[in-house]
Amino acid sequence: MDAEKIMTLEKEHIMQTYSRQSIVLERGNGCYVFDKGGKKYIDLVGGLATCILGHGNRQFAEAVKKQIEKITNPTNLYYTEEQVKLAEKLAGLSGLDKCFFSNSGAESIEAAIKLARKHTKKTGIIATKEGFHGRTFGSLSATGKEKIKSPFMPLLPGFEHVEYGNPDAINNTITKDTAAIIVEPIQGEAGIVMPCKDYLKHVREACNMHGALMILDEIQTGCGRTGKFFAYEHDKIKPDIVTLAKGLANGIPIGATIAKDEIAKSFGKGDHGSTFGGNPVACCAANFTVDYILKKRLVKNAAIQGKYFMKKLASVKSGPKEIRGKGLMIGMEMEKDAGKIQKGCMDKRLLVNLTAEKVIRFLPPLTISRKIIDDSLGILREVAENEN
Ligand SMILES: Cc1ncc(COP(=O)(O)O)c(C=O)c1O
């Protein structure tokens, strides 16, 4: 099927919920992707932080293929080895104890909210303005973007949204009826918004003081992206519940909700479930991904290349108002709507993501090299300078 036909069929038969760039992507190799016509692009979108090992990793494909040939989804009526191996691994890495597996970020948040309410027997949840946690009813209730919530009211009761990065806003809102505070270590969809120094420590302390749980949404920041496996390691705190998804299985759908044992115990038989959650294909993909991240020291690479990338971005003279981020989660805020820059980059074979209208967001595979960063910067500089 040619590209035109694919785009026409999409308009006819796919619900129009996405603003797509007008290229059809067919395959990828490392930090490059190729369209239907064979054009090669540098990919700094990285499947929105999912393709953490880069595209077309042969060993990854082999491992997943082997699992598919063995068995795909015997379901949670039975035990499977890949699921327990992954749970043990994530418990070890997080310093927490028990996992619940689902199929997406939003679902991992749903599990966290249910668990927090069941464990604390309280209903109040404090979340943050402009925060993003997903689009299902529970996760949308935690999300702090009015525009995407208002058409779907009423959402779950009990949610309050406070200014992100402001410890006073939490102190003024938290009460003995608060079940949990849910925050992102860095707000991703809001435009790579960094909190003040020690913000997570303040959240931790507020939770401790009021008997509330700290739920950390590491769906975008997790799996090494910020230069630590979990972003909370930068702050030397430990949440009660942490959620992962996106990069965990290198693009294969998975969600994980990880909790301390005494909290996890509050979920009994039948309290939560998922037909596909924790299936051996997704878990095998995640086991391979996590092992590869550790073996190839990709967390360190994210820290090193991220630092280099941010330094280089600062040399883009035309346009950027601010450059923010940690590791390979970087935002370049422009003075005005950056849609033209995104399109200009695509025309020059560089894919970047745009969020919060003015922020060019970079979430490349953690395997990215200095050369690819340099090549990307060459294009960005040229496009940004032409636009201003
Ligand atoms: C921080 C954060 N939480 C939750 C989600 C929702 O994840 P999903 O789209 O897999 O449901 C996202 C997705 O962008 C996210 O960035």
The ligand as an SDF file (V2000), in Angstrom:
LIG
                    3D

 16 16  0  0  0  0  0  0  0  0999 V2000
    4.1740   10.5190   33.1450 C   0  0  0  0  0  0  0  0  0  0  0  0
    3.1480    9.7400   32.3660 C   0  0  0  0  0  0  0  0  0  0  0  0
    2.2060    9.0500   33.0330 N   0  0  0  0  0  0  0  0  0  0  0  0
    1.2850    8.3210   32.3840 C   0  0  0  0  0  0  0  0  0  0  0  0
    1.2490    8.2600   31.0130 C   0  0  0  0  0  0  0  0  0  0  0  0
    0.1990    7.4420   30.3080 C   0  0  0  0  0  0  0  0  0  0  0  0
    0.7890    6.3220   29.7100 O   0  0  0  0  0  0  0  0  0  0  0  0
    0.0080    5.5040   28.5820 P   0  0  0  0  0  0  0  0  0  0  0  0
   -0.1140    6.3950   27.3900 O   0  0  0  0  0  0  0  0  0  0  0  0
    0.8910    4.2990   28.3410 O   0  0  0  0  0  0  0  0  0  0  0  0
   -1.3140    5.1190   29.1460 O   0  0  0  0  0  0  0  0  0  0  0  0
    2.2000    8.9800   30.2790 C   0  0  0  0  0  0  0  0  0  0  0  0
    2.1830    8.9790   28.8160 C   0  0  0  0  0  0  0  0  0  0  0  0
    2.6650    9.8560   28.1580 O   0  0  0  0  0  0  0  0  0  0  0  0
    3.1740    9.7370   30.9790 C   0  0  0  0  0  0  0  0  0  0  0  0
    4.1060   10.4320   30.3270 O   0  0  0  0  0  0  0  0  0  0  0  0
  1  2  1  0
  2  3  1  0
  2 15  2  0
  3  4  2  0
  4  5  1  0
  5  6  1  0
  5 12  2  0
  6  7  1  0
  7  8  1  0
  8  9  2  0
  8 10  1  0
  8 11  1  0
 12 13  1  0
 12 15  1  0
 13 14  2  0
 15 16  1  0
M  END
$$$$
